[in-house]
Every structure is written in structure tokens, then in C-alpha cells.
Amino acid sequence: MNSLAANNSEDALSAVNALQAEAERLYTPCGTGRMVWHAWGRGPTIVLLHGGAGSWRHWVRTIPALSQHYRVLAADMPGLGESDLPSEPWSLTVSADIIAAGIEQLLPQGETFDLAGFSAGSIVSGLVAARLGKRCHLLVLIGASALGTARSPIVLEKVRGKQGQERRQSHATNLSRLMIADPARIDDQALAIQEWNSVHSRVNSVGFAESTLLRDAIEASSAELKAIWGAEDAPAATSLEERCAVLRSLRPEVDIRIIPHAGHWVAYEAADQFNNILVAMVNGAG
């Protein structure tokens, strides 16, 4: 990026950096290195797992609402954000093993927790919930895939090698195609987060979206199940009703909420509505 773009990015990330400065930084093993976690607040623990090619920054508008009442433990999943690469061969199941072991290390023995996962993080969250059994009290899926349904094809622009305004425009295009339904809501902060996440992404989870990994994990999990989608979620554009039907077939009592006029990154685009729903879901678990 040129110097002007870099300065704009720094300004746009000021709120993110301030939130990070308030966090407790924690580490657990990951491959031959370590996995990075951030923690805020006090109270019952809720673990947050971000989306593919992301970081804890996907939750920048969620953490302040949750941390008023809960201990929020947000991961940088293996090979993403500041976390080191997992051992090869990598898969989402490998990430789930690492994250489940990390949660067991970070939480007192026997303590239960709630778990929310976004996009690829929803798949991993289901796998983690299945691994940790009754310790995972509530599982909230956001923009979930890997339910055995189709993923709408989305072509993203290449960012590598681009600089300045051309790079910024490619990020804006990709956010519009994949993450945010209303282009007017693609602000400087979203672009700066997308840039930071892209630079720090070293694994690709897209190939798991049409699998049955999450569906199978839900069948093996004892956690209470809830789900949230944006009504205009691009990856689920042709299969949202089918995805909801799969969840209801597995758990007839599942609580599913669809937020209108919002896309895949619903926690960012419709933060107030999303936070109200998520907090109510966590408060009403059990």
C-alpha cells in the first residue's frame, strides 16, 4: 500500500487497536508455534470463532456488547490472524482439535462455556462442541455452511500485487460480493479489517463449505443450538431455506433468526440488531 493508503488504514483501525489494547492476550499450542487469543470482560465465558481468511477482528462490533456481561474469549484460528500455522496436513478438523485443546487449557477444569462461530468458524465451532461434549452449553452458528447444501458461486478479485486505490477498490468489491449486502455500509474500518485479515491469512477454508462437516458435528454435539443469518447472505443465496431446514431436521427446537437487509458478515453490517439477538440467545440458553 502507498503511504496515504497506509495512513488511512491506521486511522480506520484506531477503534480496533483500542479494543485490542483493552484485551488480555493469551496463548495455547498450535503446530510448532502458538495460537493467539484475546479476552475481555468477566462472567460466564463465551468463545468466538471468526470466519475464513479472518481474525478476531470480525467481532469488533460484537465484543463490546458481550463483554459487559460475559468473559469474551476470541480466537485467531490456526494459520489466520496472529496465530501460527497448524501442522500439515491441515484441515478444519485439525483446527478444531487445536482450538478444543486450547479451550481446555484456558478454562478451569469442568467449567462450561458458550460458543459462537461465524462462517468457516461456524464449522469449526460445531466440531469443537462435539469434541468437548457437555462443557459446551450453547452453540450459535452465524452464516453457517457445511450442512450438505450448495454454496452460491462467488468470484473474488485478486488483491495480491495491487497497491493504493486499486487494492482498496478490490477489497471493496470483494466485501460487496461476499460479506456486506449494502455497499454503503462498506466503510473505512471494514476495508482496513479486510486488508489486515487478507495479509495475515495463510490457510483457505472455502473448500469445506459444501461438505457435511457441520451437519455431522451437530449430530454428535449435546450443546443447545441456535443460528443467525443475514437475509442477503451471499454464500447462502440459493440455499438459505434449505440450510434452515437441515438445522430443523437435526434439532426441531432450534432457534433461527434471519436479519433483514444484511449480508454474510451480519455481525458487522447489522451490528445493533445482531448484538441484541445474540445477547438474548446467550441469556436465554438452557
N, C-alpha and C positions, 0 to 999 in steps of 0.2 A: 504494500500500500504506500502511496506517497505520503509526505509529511502532513498535508492538510487532512487527508482521509484518516490518518492515524490519530491526529488530534481530535477529530470529530468522534472517532471510536472511543477514545479515552473519556471524553465528555459524556457520551451516551452510556458508558459503563459505570459512571460515578455511583449511581444507586446500587448497582450490582456489587461494586467494590466495597461500598459502605456496609451492605448486608454481609458480605464475606468477612469483613473486619470484626463484625459482632459475633461471629461463629467460633465455636470450639473446633479445632482441627484434629481429626483422629485418623489412625492408620491401622490397616489389617493386611495380612499377606495377600499377594497377588502374583502368581507366577514366581519369578525370581526377584520380584520387587515388592511394591506395596500398593494397596488400594486406598484412595483418599476419601474421607467422609467429612461432612460438616454438620455440626449440631447447634441447634438454637432452642431456647426456652426450657421450661420444666413441666413435669407432669407425666402422664402416660405417654409411651413412645409411639410415634408414627414414623415409619420408614418410607422414604420417597425414592422411586427409581425412575430416572428420566428416559427420554426417547432415544432412538438410534441416532448416531452422529451428534450426540448431545452431551450435556453435563448437568450438574445440579442447577445450573442457570435456567433450565426450562421451568423451574419452580419459583423464579424470582418474585412473581406476584402472588404466590400461594403461601410461601414461608411466613411472611409477616402475620397473616391471618391465623395460621395454625399455631405459631409459636406463642401466641397469647395464652394458650390453654394446654399445649402439649410440648413434649420434647420432640423436636423435629430432627430426624437423622436422615440427611440427604447424601446419597452416594454419587461419586463419579464412577460409573461402572467400568469394569476391566477394559483397558485399551481405549478409553474415552476420557475426555477432560484431563485431569492431572494424574489419573491412575495409570499404573504401568500395565504393560501387555500381559495377558494371561499366557499360560503355557500352550504350546501347539500340540495337537490340532485344536483350534479354537471353535467353539460353538456357543450358543446361548445357554446350553445346559452346563458348559464349563463355567460360564459367568455365574450361573445360578449356584453352583457348588461353592464358588469363591465368596459370593455375597452371603449365602446362608451361613457359611463358616464365620464370616466377618460379623454378622449379627450375633451369633452365639458368643463371640469373643467380646463384643461391645456391651451386650446386655447382661445384667446379673442372671445367674442360673435360674431357670424356671420362669423368668419374667415374660409376660405375654406382650404382644405389640400388634398394632395395626399396620397395614401395608398398602400403599397406593403406587401403581405403576402406569406410566404413560407410553403408548405406542410400543416400541420394542421392549420398553421397561414393563409393560403390562404382561408380556410373555414371560419375562424373567421373574416378575413378581408371582405369577401363578406357579412357576417351577419352585421358587423359594418357599411359598406357602405349603406346597406339597411336601417339601423336604422337612420343614420344621413343624408340621402337624399342628397340635393344639396350641402351640406357642403363638401362632398367627391367628389372631382373633377375628380380624376383618380384612378382606381383600377387596380393594376398589380398583377397578380396571378403567382406564381412560384411553379412548381411541384404540380399543383393543383389536388385535388381529390374531392370526394363528388359531382360528376356530374352525378351519376346514372350509372357509369361504373364499371367494375370489377377492383379489386386491385390484382396485382400478389402476390401470397403467398410467404412470406419471413419468414424464420425461423431464429431467432436471438439466439445467445448463452447467457446463463445466466451469469451475471457478479457477482452478489451478492455472497459473501463468498470467492471469489478468491482474491489473493494477488500478488503483484510483477509482474513478467514477464507473468505469467498465465493470470492475469487480463488484462494486456496490450494487449496480443495476442487476447483475446476475444473481446476487443474493436476494434482491427484492423479487425478482422473477421466480426464483425457487421457493421463497416463502409464500408467494401468491399461489403457485401451483400445488404446493404440498401442505402448507401449515396454516395459513391465515386466509379466511374466506373473503374478507373485505380489505382490498388493497389500501384503503385509507387508514387502516389500523396497523400497517407496517411502518412503525416509527423508527427513529434512530436507535433506540435501545434494542428493538428486535433485530435490526440489521447488525448491530455490534455483537449481540449474543450469537447470531448465526455465524458471523465471521470467526469469533473466538472458538466456537464449537467445531467449526469446519477445520480450522488449523490444527486442533488437538484430537481429531478423530482418526483412529488407526485400525478400526475394525468395521465391518459392514454387515448389518443385520437384516437388510431388505429381503434376502433370500428365504428367511424363515416365516415371512408374513402369511404365506398361503399354506403353511403346514398345519398340523393339528396339535402342535406342542402345547398351546394354552388350553385347548379343549381337554386334552388328556390330563393335564395338570389339575384342572378344576375337578375332574372326576376323582383324583387322588387326594384332594385337599379337603380339610374339615372346616376351613375358615368360612365365616359368613360372607356372602358375595354381593357386591353392588357394582354398578357400572355407569359411566358417563361418556357421552359422545356429543360433539358439536353436530348440529343437524346438517351442516355442509362439509362434513369430514371428507376430504378428497380421496384418501385411500379406501374409504368405505362407501363411495358414491353409488356404486351399483349393488351393494350388499348389506347396507345398514340394517334393514328389516330382517334379513337372513341371520346376521350376527346376533341380533337381539333374540331371535327365535332359538338359536343354538343355546344361548345362555339360559333361556326359559326352559328348554328341554332338559338341561342339566340340573338346574335349580329353579323349580317353578316359583319359588318365593323371592327370586332375585329382584332387587330394586334397581331399575334402569331409568336414567334421566337423560333426555335429549335437550340440549340448549340451542334455541333457535338462533339463526343468523351468525353462527360461529363455525369455524373450521376445525382442523385436526388439533392444532395447538390451542385448544379451547381454554386451558388454564391461563393463557396469556391474553387471548383475544377477548374473552368474556370473563375477565378475572372476578369481578364482583359477583356475578351470578354463579360462577363456578365455585368460588370460595364459600358462598352461602350454602350451596348444595353439599359440598364436601364436608364442611364442618358439621352440618346437620346429620350427614351419614355417619360420621365418626361418633358424634354424640349419641346417636340412636342405635349404635351397634349393640347386638346382644338381645 
